[in-house]
Amino acid sequence: MKFRFEMINQAGACVMTTVSTMMLGRRVPSAARMKYFEEIGVGDTTVFGEHTFTAEEIKRFAAQFDPQPFHLDEAAAARSHFGALCASAGTPS
């Protein structure tokens, strides 16, 4: 499956888009199940929740998994093309 993720800022503007390929196992039907692949239409959206990352969370994650200046140092991040501290898209292995 290919998923398209969009990061929306507080002004409602899309500030990042990523497309990911994922493989999922089959589900066993249950009373409160998610939709099966064939039940999902192009353009359907599902909101799973939201989280605002604090500067401390961004720095803590980056220090361990993605130690680039725009993730760790607010002054360096302000000089980057992001213009501010940026959460890493890296994932722990």
PDB file of N, CA, C and O in Angstrom:
ATOM      1  N   MET A   1       0.848  -1.163   0.000  1.00  0.00           N
ATOM      2  CA  MET A   1       0.000   0.000   0.000  1.00  0.00           C
ATOM      3  C   MET A   1       0.891   1.222   0.000  1.00  0.00           C
ATOM      4  O   MET A   1       1.982   1.202   0.571  1.00  0.00           O
ATOM      5  N   LYS A   2       0.444   2.263  -0.624  1.00  0.00           N
ATOM      6  CA  LYS A   2       1.146   3.539  -0.564  1.00  0.00           C
ATOM      7  C   LYS A   2       0.264   4.500   0.218  1.00  0.00           C
ATOM      8  O   LYS A   2      -0.937   4.607  -0.029  1.00  0.00           O
ATOM      9  N   PHE A   3       0.875   5.189   1.157  1.00  0.00           N
ATOM     10  CA  PHE A   3       0.185   6.183   1.967  1.00  0.00           C
ATOM     11  C   PHE A   3       0.789   7.543   1.703  1.00  0.00           C
ATOM     12  O   PHE A   3       2.008   7.669   1.583  1.00  0.00           O
ATOM     13  N   ARG A   4      -0.030   8.543   1.613  1.00  0.00           N
ATOM     14  CA  ARG A   4       0.437   9.919   1.474  1.00  0.00           C
ATOM     15  C   ARG A   4       0.122  10.621   2.787  1.00  0.00           C
ATOM     16  O   ARG A   4      -1.027  10.655   3.225  1.00  0.00           O
ATOM     17  N   PHE A   5       1.145  11.175   3.402  1.00  0.00           N
ATOM     18  CA  PHE A   5       0.995  11.887   4.663  1.00  0.00           C
ATOM     19  C   PHE A   5       1.244  13.365   4.417  1.00  0.00           C
ATOM     20  O   PHE A   5       2.184  13.730   3.710  1.00  0.00           O
ATOM     21  N   GLU A   6       0.419  14.205   4.988  1.00  0.00           N
ATOM     22  CA  GLU A   6       0.606  15.651   4.892  1.00  0.00           C
ATOM     23  C   GLU A   6       0.709  16.220   6.294  1.00  0.00           C
ATOM     24  O   GLU A   6      -0.094  15.886   7.165  1.00  0.00           O
ATOM     25  N   MET A   7       1.700  17.085   6.514  1.00  0.00           N
ATOM     26  CA  MET A   7       1.835  17.774   7.786  1.00  0.00           C
ATOM     27  C   MET A   7       1.242  19.168   7.597  1.00  0.00           C
ATOM     28  O   MET A   7       1.671  19.925   6.726  1.00  0.00           O
ATOM     29  N   ILE A   8       0.264  19.489   8.414  1.00  0.00           N
ATOM     30  CA  ILE A   8      -0.450  20.755   8.332  1.00  0.00           C
ATOM     31  C   ILE A   8      -0.053  21.620   9.523  1.00  0.00           C
ATOM     32  O   ILE A   8      -0.088  21.166  10.666  1.00  0.00           O
ATOM     33  N   ASN A   9       0.327  22.874   9.251  1.00  0.00           N
ATOM     34  CA  ASN A   9       0.708  23.751  10.366  1.00  0.00           C
ATOM     35  C   ASN A   9      -0.528  24.371  11.003  1.00  0.00           C
ATOM     36  O   ASN A   9      -1.652  24.120  10.570  1.00  0.00           O
ATOM     37  N   GLN A  10      -0.315  25.174  12.025  1.00  0.00           N
ATOM     38  CA  GLN A  10      -1.425  25.758  12.776  1.00  0.00           C
ATOM     39  C   GLN A  10      -2.264  26.729  11.943  1.00  0.00           C
ATOM     40  O   GLN A  10      -3.388  27.058  12.325  1.00  0.00           O
ATOM     41  N   ALA A  11      -1.730  27.189  10.814  1.00  0.00           N
ATOM     42  CA  ALA A  11      -2.487  28.078   9.926  1.00  0.00           C
ATOM     43  C   ALA A  11      -3.275  27.291   8.880  1.00  0.00           C
ATOM     44  O   ALA A  11      -3.972  27.875   8.050  1.00  0.00           O
ATOM     45  N   GLY A  12      -3.159  25.957   8.925  1.00  0.00           N
ATOM     46  CA  GLY A  12      -3.894  25.118   7.993  1.00  0.00           C
ATOM     47  C   GLY A  12      -3.181  24.878   6.674  1.00  0.00           C
ATOM     48  O   GLY A  12      -3.757  24.281   5.764  1.00  0.00           O
ATOM     49  N   ALA A  13      -1.927  25.334   6.551  1.00  0.00           N
ATOM     50  CA  ALA A  13      -1.170  25.158   5.312  1.00  0.00           C
ATOM     51  C   ALA A  13      -0.371  23.852   5.367  1.00  0.00           C
ATOM     52  O   ALA A  13       0.182  23.498   6.408  1.00  0.00           O
ATOM     53  N   CYS A  14      -0.318  23.152   4.255  1.00  0.00           N
ATOM     54  CA  CYS A  14       0.477  21.931   4.159  1.00  0.00           C
ATOM     55  C   CYS A  14       1.951  22.337   4.092  1.00  0.00           C
ATOM     56  O   CYS A  14       2.356  23.057   3.179  1.00  0.00           O
ATOM     57  N   VAL A  15       2.750  21.877   5.055  1.00  0.00           N
ATOM     58  CA  VAL A  15       4.161  22.251   5.115  1.00  0.00           C
ATOM     59  C   VAL A  15       5.094  21.086   4.796  1.00  0.00           C
ATOM     60  O   VAL A  15       6.299  21.280   4.636  1.00  0.00           O
ATOM     61  N   MET A  16       4.539  19.875   4.702  1.00  0.00           N
ATOM     62  CA  MET A  16       5.359  18.726   4.338  1.00  0.00           C
ATOM     63  C   MET A  16       4.453  17.624   3.808  1.00  0.00           C
ATOM     64  O   MET A  16       3.361  17.404   4.331  1.00  0.00           O
ATOM     65  N   THR A  17       4.904  16.944   2.784  1.00  0.00           N
ATOM     66  CA  THR A  17       4.189  15.802   2.237  1.00  0.00           C
ATOM     67  C   THR A  17       5.182  14.666   2.049  1.00  0.00           C
ATOM     68  O   THR A  17       6.302  14.885   1.585  1.00  0.00           O
ATOM     69  N   THR A  18       4.781  13.470   2.402  1.00  0.00           N
ATOM     70  CA  THR A  18       5.624  12.305   2.178  1.00  0.00           C
ATOM     71  C   THR A  18       4.745  11.144   1.725  1.00  0.00           C
ATOM     72  O   THR A  18       3.601  11.011   2.160  1.00  0.00           O
ATOM     73  N   VAL A  19       5.280  10.323   0.865  1.00  0.00           N
ATOM     74  CA  VAL A  19       4.577   9.125   0.418  1.00  0.00           C
ATOM     75  C   VAL A  19       5.381   7.930   0.895  1.00  0.00           C
ATOM     76  O   VAL A  19       6.584   7.847   0.649  1.00  0.00           O
ATOM     77  N   SER A  20       4.722   7.010   1.574  1.00  0.00           N
ATOM     78  CA  SER A  20       5.391   5.832   2.125  1.00  0.00           C
ATOM     79  C   SER A  20       4.753   4.568   1.574  1.00  0.00           C
ATOM     80  O   SER A  20       3.538   4.504   1.386  1.00  0.00           O
ATOM     81  N   THR A  21       5.573   3.576   1.321  1.00  0.00           N
ATOM     82  CA  THR A  21       5.085   2.264   0.919  1.00  0.00           C
ATOM     83  C   THR A  21       5.088   1.375   2.151  1.00  0.00           C
ATOM     84  O   THR A  21       6.088   1.302   2.866  1.00  0.00           O
ATOM     85  N   MET A  22       3.969   0.698   2.404  1.00  0.00           N
ATOM     86  CA  MET A  22       3.849  -0.148   3.590  1.00  0.00           C
ATOM     87  C   MET A  22       3.253  -1.492   3.211  1.00  0.00           C
ATOM     88  O   MET A  22       2.439  -1.594   2.293  1.00  0.00           O
ATOM     89  N   MET A  23       3.668  -2.507   3.925  1.00  0.00           N
ATOM     90  CA  MET A  23       3.058  -3.827   3.783  1.00  0.00           C
ATOM     91  C   MET A  23       2.366  -4.140   5.096  1.00  0.00           C
ATOM     92  O   MET A  23       2.951  -3.985   6.168  1.00  0.00           O
ATOM     93  N   LEU A  24       1.131  -4.576   5.009  1.00  0.00           N
ATOM     94  CA  LEU A  24       0.342  -4.861   6.195  1.00  0.00           C
ATOM     95  C   LEU A  24      -0.145  -6.294   6.173  1.00  0.00           C
ATOM     96  O   LEU A  24      -0.446  -6.843   5.114  1.00  0.00           O
ATOM     97  N   GLY A  25      -0.220  -6.900   7.354  1.00  0.00           N
ATOM     98  CA  GLY A  25      -0.787  -8.238   7.452  1.00  0.00           C
ATOM     99  C   GLY A  25      -2.301  -8.185   7.377  1.00  0.00           C
ATOM    100  O   GLY A  25      -2.904  -7.125   7.547  1.00  0.00           O
ATOM    101  N   ARG A  26      -2.899  -9.312   7.126  1.00  0.00           N
ATOM    102  CA  ARG A  26      -4.361  -9.370   7.075  1.00  0.00           C
ATOM    103  C   ARG A  26      -4.935  -9.240   8.470  1.00  0.00           C
ATOM    104  O   ARG A  26      -4.334  -9.693   9.445  1.00  0.00           O
ATOM    105  N   ARG A  27      -6.089  -8.625   8.562  1.00  0.00           N
ATOM    106  CA  ARG A  27      -6.769  -8.464   9.845  1.00  0.00           C
ATOM    107  C   ARG A  27      -7.837  -9.532  10.012  1.00  0.00           C
ATOM    108  O   ARG A  27      -8.395 -10.043   9.041  1.00  0.00           O
ATOM    109  N   VAL A  28      -8.100  -9.847  11.247  1.00  0.00           N
ATOM    110  CA  VAL A  28      -9.235 -10.699  11.576  1.00  0.00           C
ATOM    111  C   VAL A  28     -10.400  -9.766  11.856  1.00  0.00           C
ATOM    112  O   VAL A  28     -10.264  -8.852  12.668  1.00  0.00           O
ATOM    113  N   PRO A  29     -11.557  -9.970  11.200  1.00  0.00           N
ATOM    114  CA  PRO A  29     -12.689  -9.062  11.434  1.00  0.00           C
ATOM    115  C   PRO A  29     -13.069  -9.003  12.917  1.00  0.00           C
ATOM    116  O   PRO A  29     -13.029 -10.010  13.625  1.00  0.00           O
ATOM    117  N   SER A  30     -13.431  -7.819  13.362  1.00  0.00           N
ATOM    118  CA  SER A  30     -13.908  -7.638  14.734  1.00  0.00           C
ATOM    119  C   SER A  30     -15.051  -6.642  14.708  1.00  0.00           C
ATOM    120  O   SER A  30     -15.332  -6.040  13.671  1.00  0.00           O
ATOM    121  N   ALA A  31     -15.699  -6.470  15.822  1.00  0.00           N
ATOM    122  CA  ALA A  31     -16.860  -5.587  15.884  1.00  0.00           C
ATOM    123  C   ALA A  31     -16.490  -4.144  15.539  1.00  0.00           C
ATOM    124  O   ALA A  31     -17.248  -3.464  14.848  1.00  0.00           O
ATOM    125  N   ALA A  32     -15.339  -3.672  16.011  1.00  0.00           N
ATOM    126  CA  ALA A  32     -14.916  -2.289  15.776  1.00  0.00           C
ATOM    127  C   ALA A  32     -13.684  -2.296  14.887  1.00  0.00           C
ATOM    128  O   ALA A  32     -12.629  -1.798  15.282  1.00  0.00           O
ATOM    129  N   ARG A  33     -13.806  -2.850  13.703  1.00  0.00           N
ATOM    130  CA  ARG A  33     -12.649  -2.995  12.832  1.00  0.00           C
ATOM    131  C   ARG A  33     -12.413  -1.761  11.977  1.00  0.00           C
ATOM    132  O   ARG A  33     -13.307  -0.942  11.762  1.00  0.00           O
ATOM    133  N   MET A  34     -11.172  -1.655  11.495  1.00  0.00           N
ATOM    134  CA  MET A  34     -10.859  -0.641  10.512  1.00  0.00           C
ATOM    135  C   MET A  34     -11.330  -1.160   9.159  1.00  0.00           C
ATOM    136  O   MET A  34     -11.675  -2.335   9.027  1.00  0.00           O
ATOM    137  N   LYS A  35     -11.345  -0.286   8.151  1.00  0.00           N
ATOM    138  CA  LYS A  35     -11.776  -0.690   6.820  1.00  0.00           C
ATOM    139  C   LYS A  35     -10.745  -1.606   6.173  1.00  0.00           C
ATOM    140  O   LYS A  35      -9.543  -1.462   6.399  1.00  0.00           O
ATOM    141  N   TYR A  36     -11.226  -2.546   5.370  1.00  0.00           N
ATOM    142  CA  TYR A  36     -10.350  -3.348   4.531  1.00  0.00           C
ATOM    143  C   TYR A  36      -9.911  -2.502   3.346  1.00  0.00           C
ATOM    144  O   TYR A  36     -10.554  -1.506   3.016  1.00  0.00           O
ATOM    145  N   PHE A  37      -8.816  -2.898   2.704  1.00  0.00           N
ATOM    146  CA  PHE A  37      -8.257  -2.123   1.607  1.00  0.00           C
ATOM    147  C   PHE A  37      -9.297  -1.807   0.535  1.00  0.00           C
ATOM    148  O   PHE A  37      -9.381  -0.672   0.067  1.00  0.00           O
ATOM    149  N   GLU A  38     -10.081  -2.798   0.149  1.00  0.00           N
ATOM    150  CA  GLU A  38     -11.060  -2.574  -0.922  1.00  0.00           C
ATOM    151  C   GLU A  38     -12.210  -1.650  -0.503  1.00  0.00           C
ATOM    152  O   GLU A  38     -12.977  -1.199  -1.354  1.00  0.00           O
ATOM    153  N   GLU A  39     -12.336  -1.371   0.768  1.00  0.00           N
ATOM    154  CA  GLU A  39     -13.369  -0.459   1.263  1.00  0.00           C
ATOM    155  C   GLU A  39     -12.884   0.992   1.313  1.00  0.00           C
ATOM    156  O   GLU A  39     -13.671   1.904   1.568  1.00  0.00           O
ATOM    157  N   ILE A  40     -11.597   1.203   1.070  1.00  0.00           N
ATOM    158  CA  ILE A  40     -11.022   2.539   1.136  1.00  0.00           C
ATOM    159  C   ILE A  40     -11.015   3.145  -0.253  1.00  0.00           C
ATOM    160  O   ILE A  40     -10.519   2.532  -1.198  1.00  0.00           O
ATOM    161  N   GLY A  41     -11.563   4.343  -0.384  1.00  0.00           N
ATOM    162  CA  GLY A  41     -11.596   5.026  -1.670  1.00  0.00           C
ATOM    163  C   GLY A  41     -10.465   6.034  -1.804  1.00  0.00           C
ATOM    164  O   GLY A  41      -9.952   6.546  -0.810  1.00  0.00           O
ATOM    165  N   VAL A  42     -10.085   6.311  -3.043  1.00  0.00           N
ATOM    166  CA  VAL A  42      -9.071   7.338  -3.301  1.00  0.00           C
ATOM    167  C   VAL A  42      -9.587   8.653  -2.730  1.00  0.00           C
ATOM    168  O   VAL A  42     -10.729   9.040  -2.982  1.00  0.00           O
ATOM    169  N   GLY A  43      -8.756   9.329  -1.973  1.00  0.00           N
ATOM    170  CA  GLY A  43      -9.140  10.600  -1.372  1.00  0.00           C
ATOM    171  C   GLY A  43      -9.779  10.486   0.005  1.00  0.00           C
ATOM    172  O   GLY A  43      -9.973  11.498   0.677  1.00  0.00           O
ATOM    173  N   ASP A  44     -10.114   9.255   0.442  1.00  0.00           N
ATOM    174  CA  ASP A  44     -10.645   9.082   1.796  1.00  0.00           C
ATOM    175  C   ASP A  44      -9.600   9.522   2.808  1.00  0.00           C
ATOM    176  O   ASP A  44      -8.406   9.308   2.596  1.00  0.00           O
ATOM    177  N   THR A  45     -10.019  10.116   3.873  1.00  0.00           N
ATOM    178  CA  THR A  45      -9.096  10.519   4.931  1.00  0.00           C
ATOM    179  C   THR A  45      -9.571   9.968   6.270  1.00  0.00           C
ATOM    180  O   THR A  45     -10.768   9.782   6.490  1.00  0.00           O
ATOM    181  N   THR A  46      -8.630   9.714   7.149  1.00  0.00           N
ATOM    182  CA  THR A  46      -8.917   9.274   8.506  1.00  0.00           C
ATOM    183  C   THR A  46      -7.989  10.039   9.440  1.00  0.00           C
ATOM    184  O   THR A  46      -6.776  10.050   9.232  1.00  0.00           O
ATOM    185  N   VAL A  47      -8.531  10.665  10.442  1.00  0.00           N
ATOM    186  CA  VAL A  47      -7.721  11.376  11.423  1.00  0.00           C
ATOM    187  C   VAL A  47      -7.520  10.447  12.610  1.00  0.00           C
ATOM    188  O   VAL A  47      -8.481   9.996  13.233  1.00  0.00           O
ATOM    189  N   PHE A  48      -6.245  10.164  12.917  1.00  0.00           N
ATOM    190  CA  PHE A  48      -5.917   9.262  14.016  1.00  0.00           C
ATOM    191  C   PHE A  48      -5.604  10.023  15.298  1.00  0.00           C
ATOM    192  O   PHE A  48      -5.498   9.423  16.367  1.00  0.00           O
ATOM    193  N   GLY A  49      -5.457  11.333  15.196  1.00  0.00           N
ATOM    194  CA  GLY A  49      -5.128  12.142  16.352  1.00  0.00           C
ATOM    195  C   GLY A  49      -4.114  13.195  15.973  1.00  0.00           C
ATOM    196  O   GLY A  49      -3.737  13.310  14.807  1.00  0.00           O
ATOM    197  N   GLU A  50      -3.676  13.956  16.935  1.00  0.00           N
ATOM    198  CA  GLU A  50      -2.680  14.980  16.666  1.00  0.00           C
ATOM    199  C   GLU A  50      -1.771  15.126  17.877  1.00  0.00           C
ATOM    200  O   GLU A  50      -2.133  14.760  18.995  1.00  0.00           O
ATOM    201  N   HIS A  51      -0.596  15.663  17.634  1.00  0.00           N
ATOM    202  CA  HIS A  51       0.377  15.887  18.707  1.00  0.00           C
ATOM    203  C   HIS A  51       1.241  17.076  18.324  1.00  0.00           C
ATOM    204  O   HIS A  51       1.731  17.143  17.197  1.00  0.00           O
ATOM    205  N   THR A  52       1.433  17.993  19.222  1.00  0.00           N
ATOM    206  CA  THR A  52       2.345  19.112  19.014  1.00  0.00           C
ATOM    207  C   THR A  52       3.659  18.766  19.706  1.00  0.00           C
ATOM    208  O   THR A  52       3.702  18.584  20.922  1.00  0.00           O
ATOM    209  N   PHE A  53       4.729  18.679  18.918  1.00  0.00           N
ATOM    210  CA  PHE A  53       6.030  18.331  19.473  1.00  0.00           C
ATOM    211  C   PHE A  53       6.657  19.543  20.141  1.00  0.00           C
ATOM    212  O   PHE A  53       6.698  20.628  19.561  1.00  0.00           O
ATOM    213  N   THR A  54       7.145  19.358  21.360  1.00  0.00           N
ATOM    214  CA  THR A  54       7.849  20.426  22.060  1.00  0.00           C
ATOM    215  C   THR A  54       9.295  20.453  21.580  1.00  0.00           C
ATOM    216  O   THR A  54       9.789  19.478  21.013  1.00  0.00           O
ATOM    217  N   ALA A  55       9.966  21.570  21.812  1.00  0.00           N
ATOM    218  CA  ALA A  55      11.378  21.682  21.458  1.00  0.00           C
ATOM    219  C   ALA A  55      12.189  20.606  22.179  1.00  0.00           C
ATOM    220  O   ALA A  55      13.123  20.052  21.601  1.00  0.00           O
ATOM    221  N   GLU A  56      11.850  20.308  23.413  1.00  0.00           N
ATOM    222  CA  GLU A  56      12.575  19.302  24.180  1.00  0.00           C
ATOM    223  C   GLU A  56      12.404  17.917  23.564  1.00  0.00           C
ATOM    224  O   GLU A  56      13.367  17.153  23.497  1.00  0.00           O
ATOM    225  N   GLU A  57      11.197  17.583  23.114  1.00  0.00           N
ATOM    226  CA  GLU A  57      10.973  16.286  22.471  1.00  0.00           C
ATOM    227  C   GLU A  57      11.759  16.179  21.160  1.00  0.00           C
ATOM    228  O   GLU A  57      12.352  15.140  20.869  1.00  0.00           O
ATOM    229  N   ILE A  58      11.759  17.252  20.380  1.00  0.00           N
ATOM    230  CA  ILE A  58      12.482  17.267  19.107  1.00  0.00           C
ATOM    231  C   ILE A  58      13.970  17.044  19.355  1.00  0.00           C
ATOM    232  O   ILE A  58      14.596  16.219  18.690  1.00  0.00           O
ATOM    233  N   LYS A  59      14.528  17.769  20.300  1.00  0.00           N
ATOM    234  CA  LYS A  59      15.954  17.669  20.594  1.00  0.00           C
ATOM    235  C   LYS A  59      16.326  16.307  21.169  1.00  0.00           C
ATOM    236  O   LYS A  59      17.363  15.750  20.809  1.00  0.00           O
ATOM    237  N   ARG A  60      15.501  15.767  22.053  1.00  0.00           N
ATOM    238  CA  ARG A  60      15.782  14.466  22.676  1.00  0.00           C
ATOM    239  C   ARG A  60      15.809  13.357  21.612  1.00  0.00           C
ATOM    240  O   ARG A  60      16.713  12.522  21.606  1.00  0.00           O
ATOM    241  N   PHE A  61      14.814  13.357  20.715  1.00  0.00           N
ATOM    242  CA  PHE A  61      14.780  12.349  19.659  1.00  0.00           C
ATOM    243  C   PHE A  61      15.965  12.519  18.715  1.00  0.00           C
ATOM    244  O   PHE A  61      16.641  11.548  18.376  1.00  0.00           O
ATOM    245  N   ALA A  62      16.213  13.754  18.293  1.00  0.00           N
ATOM    246  CA  ALA A  62      17.291  14.025  17.342  1.00  0.00           C
ATOM    247  C   ALA A  62      18.660  13.673  17.913  1.00  0.00           C
ATOM    248  O   ALA A  62      19.514  13.150  17.197  1.00  0.00           O
ATOM    249  N   ALA A  63      18.871  13.951  19.180  1.00  0.00           N
ATOM    250  CA  ALA A  63      20.168  13.637  19.798  1.00  0.00           C
ATOM    251  C   ALA A  63      20.478  12.153  19.690  1.00  0.00           C
ATOM    252  O   ALA A  63      21.642  11.772  19.565  1.00  0.00           O
ATOM    253  N   GLN A  64      19.471  11.324  19.737  1.00  0.00           N
ATOM    254  CA  GLN A  64      19.673   9.884  19.684  1.00  0.00           C
ATOM    255  C   GLN A  64      19.651   9.332  18.259  1.00  0.00           C
ATOM    256  O   GLN A  64      20.402   8.407  17.952  1.00  0.00           O
ATOM    257  N   PHE A  65      18.805   9.881  17.383  1.00  0.00           N
ATOM    258  CA  PHE A  65      18.582   9.239  16.091  1.00  0.00           C
ATOM    259  C   PHE A  65      18.920  10.081  14.855  1.00  0.00           C
ATOM    260  O   PHE A  65      19.131   9.517  13.782  1.00  0.00           O
ATOM    261  N   ASP A  66      18.977  11.404  14.974  1.00  0.00           N
ATOM    262  CA  ASP A  66      19.182  12.250  13.785  1.00  0.00           C
ATOM    263  C   ASP A  66      19.821  13.577  14.197  1.00  0.00           C
ATOM    264  O   ASP A  66      19.175  14.621  14.106  1.00  0.00           O
ATOM    265  N   PRO A  67      21.090  13.555  14.652  1.00  0.00           N
ATOM    266  CA  PRO A  67      21.711  14.739  15.255  1.00  0.00           C
ATOM    267  C   PRO A  67      22.190  15.791  14.245  1.00  0.00           C
ATOM    268  O   PRO A  67      23.389  16.045  14.127  1.00  0.00           O
ATOM    269  N   GLN A  68      21.265  16.388  13.534  1.00  0.00           N
ATOM    270  CA  GLN A  68      21.595  17.479  12.616  1.00  0.00           C
ATOM    271  C   GLN A  68      21.303  18.812  13.308  1.00  0.00           C
ATOM    272  O   GLN A  68      20.400  18.889  14.142  1.00  0.00           O
ATOM    273  N   PRO A  69      22.057  19.862  12.971  1.00  0.00           N
ATOM    274  CA  PRO A  69      21.906  21.140  13.670  1.00  0.00           C
ATOM    275  C   PRO A  69      20.479  21.701  13.684  1.00  0.00           C
ATOM    276  O   PRO A  69      20.060  22.274  14.689  1.00  0.00           O
ATOM    277  N   PHE A  70      19.728  21.545  12.590  1.00  0.00           N
ATOM    278  CA  PHE A  70      18.373  22.119  12.575  1.00  0.00           C
ATOM    279  C   PHE A  70      17.382  21.311  13.416  1.00  0.00           C
ATOM    280  O   PHE A  70      16.230  21.716  13.571  1.00  0.00           O
ATOM    281  N   HIS A  71      17.827  20.163  13.963  1.00  0.00           N
ATOM    282  CA  HIS A  71      17.017  19.396  14.908  1.00  0.00           C
ATOM    283  C   HIS A  71      17.428  19.672  16.361  1.00  0.00           C
ATOM    284  O   HIS A  71      16.632  19.495  17.283  1.00  0.00           O
ATOM    285  N   LEU A  72      18.681  20.108  16.553  1.00  0.00           N
ATOM    286  CA  LEU A  72      19.237  20.194  17.902  1.00  0.00           C
ATOM    287  C   LEU A  72      19.448  21.601  18.431  1.00  0.00           C
ATOM    288  O   LEU A  72      19.388  21.821  19.641  1.00  0.00           O
ATOM    289  N   ASP A  73      19.694  22.554  17.547  1.00  0.00           N
ATOM    290  CA  ASP A  73      20.096  23.898  17.955  1.00  0.00           C
ATOM    291  C   ASP A  73      19.137  24.925  17.353  1.00  0.00           C
ATOM    292  O   ASP A  73      19.067  25.081  16.134  1.00  0.00           O
ATOM    293  N   GLU A  74      18.407  25.617  18.213  1.00  0.00           N
ATOM    294  CA  GLU A  74      17.388  26.559  17.726  1.00  0.00           C
ATOM    295  C   GLU A  74      17.988  27.704  16.913  1.00  0.00           C
ATOM    296  O   GLU A  74      17.369  28.162  15.952  1.00  0.00           O
ATOM    297  N   ALA A  75      19.186  28.176  17.282  1.00  0.00           N
ATOM    298  CA  ALA A  75      19.832  29.245  16.507  1.00  0.00           C
ATOM    299  C   ALA A  75      20.248  28.740  15.130  1.00  0.00           C
ATOM    300  O   ALA A  75      20.055  29.430  14.129  1.00  0.00           O
ATOM    301  N   ALA A  76      20.821  27.531  15.077  1.00  0.00           N
ATOM    302  CA  ALA A  76      21.202  26.941  13.790  1.00  0.00           C
ATOM    303  C   ALA A  76      19.967  26.674  12.945  1.00  0.00           C
ATOM    304  O   ALA A  76      19.984  26.879  11.731  1.00  0.00           O
ATOM    305  N   ALA A  77      18.908  26.222  13.575  1.00  0.00           N
ATOM    306  CA  ALA A  77      17.661  25.952  12.855  1.00  0.00           C
ATOM    307  C   ALA A  77      17.077  27.236  12.267  1.00  0.00           C
ATOM    308  O   ALA A  77      16.523  27.220  11.168  1.00  0.00           O
ATOM    309  N   ALA A  78      17.199  28.337  12.990  1.00  0.00           N
ATOM    310  CA  ALA A  78      16.683  29.627  12.502  1.00  0.00           C
ATOM    311  C   ALA A  78      17.423  30.067  11.241  1.00  0.00           C
ATOM    312  O   ALA A  78      16.857  30.773  10.407  1.00  0.00           O
ATOM    313  N   ARG A  79      18.686  29.656  11.094  1.00  0.00           N
ATOM    314  CA  ARG A  79      19.472  30.003   9.908  1.00  0.00           C
ATOM    315  C   ARG A  79      19.277  29.007   8.764  1.00  0.00           C
ATOM    316  O   ARG A  79      19.739  29.250   7.649  1.00  0.00           O
ATOM    317  N   SER A  80      18.605  27.901   9.027  1.00  0.00           N
ATOM    318  CA  SER A  80      18.401  26.873   7.996  1.00  0.00           C
ATOM    319  C   SER A  80      17.223  27.256   7.095  1.00  0.00           C
ATOM    320  O   SER A  80      16.528  28.239   7.352  1.00  0.00           O
ATOM    321  N   HIS A  81      17.010  26.479   6.050  1.00  0.00           N
ATOM    322  CA  HIS A  81      15.874  26.754   5.171  1.00  0.00           C
ATOM    323  C   HIS A  81      14.538  26.475   5.864  1.00  0.00           C
ATOM    324  O   HIS A  81      13.493  26.874   5.351  1.00  0.00           O
ATOM    325  N   PHE A  82      14.547  25.794   7.024  1.00  0.00           N
ATOM    326  CA  PHE A  82      13.321  25.571   7.780  1.00  0.00           C
ATOM    327  C   PHE A  82      12.919  26.820   8.557  1.00  0.00           C
ATOM    328  O   PHE A  82      11.731  27.070   8.760  1.00  0.00           O
ATOM    329  N   GLY A  83      13.905  27.604   8.993  1.00  0.00           N
ATOM    330  CA  GLY A  83      13.639  28.841   9.717  1.00  0.00           C
ATOM    331  C   GLY A  83      13.340  28.666  11.195  1.00  0.00           C
ATOM    332  O   GLY A  83      13.190  29.649  11.921  1.00  0.00           O
ATOM    333  N   ALA A  84      13.251  27.418  11.646  1.00  0.00           N
ATOM    334  CA  ALA A  84      12.990  27.143  13.054  1.00  0.00           C
ATOM    335  C   ALA A  84      13.322  25.681  13.315  1.00  0.00           C
ATOM    336  O   ALA A  84      13.557  24.909  12.386  1.00  0.00           O
ATOM    337  N   LEU A  85      13.338  25.313  14.587  1.00  0.00           N
ATOM    338  CA  LEU A  85      13.597  23.937  14.975  1.00  0.00           C
ATOM    339  C   LEU A  85      12.657  23.006  14.217  1.00  0.00           C
ATOM    340  O   LEU A  85      11.467  23.290  14.090  1.00  0.00           O
ATOM    341  N   CYS A  86      13.183  21.914  13.724  1.00  0.00           N
ATOM    342  CA  CYS A  86      12.421  21.008  12.865  1.00  0.00           C
ATOM    343  C   CYS A  86      12.451  19.599  13.437  1.00  0.00           C
ATOM    344  O   CYS A  86      13.519  19.073  13.750  1.00  0.00           O
ATOM    345  N   ALA A  87      11.278  18.989  13.572  1.00  0.00           N
ATOM    346  CA  ALA A  87      11.213  17.599  14.059  1.00  0.00           C
ATOM    347  C   ALA A  87      11.757  16.664  13.002  1.00  0.00           C
ATOM    348  O   ALA A  87      11.513  16.852  11.810  1.00  0.00           O
ATOM    349  N   SER A  88      12.490  15.662  13.433  1.00  0.00           N
ATOM    350  CA  SER A  88      13.091  14.690  12.521  1.00  0.00           C
ATOM    351  C   SER A  88      12.039  13.718  12.011  1.00  0.00           C
ATOM    352  O   SER A  88      11.118  13.337  12.732  1.00  0.00           O
ATOM    353  N   ALA A  89      12.195  13.329  10.759  1.00  0.00           N
ATOM    354  CA  ALA A  89      11.341  12.295  10.186  1.00  0.00           C
ATOM    355  C   ALA A  89      12.001  10.929  10.297  1.00  0.00           C
ATOM    356  O   ALA A  89      11.470   9.932   9.809  1.00  0.00           O
ATOM    357  N   GLY A  90      13.162  10.891  10.941  1.00  0.00           N
ATOM    358  CA  GLY A  90      13.874   9.635  11.099  1.00  0.00           C
ATOM    359  C   GLY A  90      13.126   8.690  12.037  1.00  0.00           C
ATOM    360  O   GLY A  90      12.314   9.117  12.857  1.00  0.00           O
ATOM    361  N   THR A  91      13.414   7.413  11.898  1.00  0.00           N
ATOM    362  CA  THR A  91      12.785   6.436  12.774  1.00  0.00           C
ATOM    363  C   THR A  91      13.846   5.585  13.436  1.00  0.00           C
ATOM    364  O   THR A  91      14.843   5.236  12.804  1.00  0.00           O
ATOM    365  N   PRO A  92      13.649   5.244  14.698  1.00  0.00           N
ATOM    366  CA  PRO A  92      14.626   4.397  15.374  1.00  0.00           C
ATOM    367  C   PRO A  92      14.648   3.015  14.728  1.00  0.00           C
ATOM    368  O   PRO A  92      13.617   2.512  14.280  1.00  0.00           O
ATOM    369  N   SER A  93      15.820   2.415  14.684  1.00  0.00           N
ATOM    370  CA  SER A  93      15.904   1.069  14.111  1.00  0.00           C
ATOM    371  C   SER A  93      15.953   0.030  15.205  1.00  0.00           C
ATOM    372  O   SER A  93      16.025  -1.165  14.920  1.00  0.00           O
TER     373      SER A  93
END
